[in-house]
Amino acid sequence: MHQVISALEEAPLGLSLHDLTHAVNIRYMRLQQTLKILALESPAPIVQQEAKVKWQLTPIVLPESFWERVDHLTELRKGEQRQMQEGIRVVAAGSHGISDRGFGWRPACSHSARGNF
């Protein structure tokens, strides 16, 4: 969010979504979400101008409570990402017949079970 606001500060006439994407180097969908969050604040620190083609910064200064919410949500997302990565690591270790719980190696499948259907 800081990157988006900084980019808009440097462009007093506003920036299109395409220009913003290049200016802040974040994915298109993430940028759209960020713009939506900022535009829904009351009062809004950004607005869409010129037939909704450009985004422009308003003179509104976001309160500290907004940035605290952003930081809190960012930490939640990072925690979720760590949990997903841990889950992937556990599944990957299990699919290779490796136990990550300290119980040693176990085969992924028993070869002696082949043909016993």
Secondary structure, DSSP 8 states (H G I E B T S, - for coil): -HHHHHHHHT-TT-EEHHHHHHHHT--HHHHHHHHHHHHHSSS-SEEEETTTTEEEE-S----HHHHHHHHHHHHHHHHHHHHHHHHHHHHHHHHTTB-SSSS-B--SS-GGGTT--
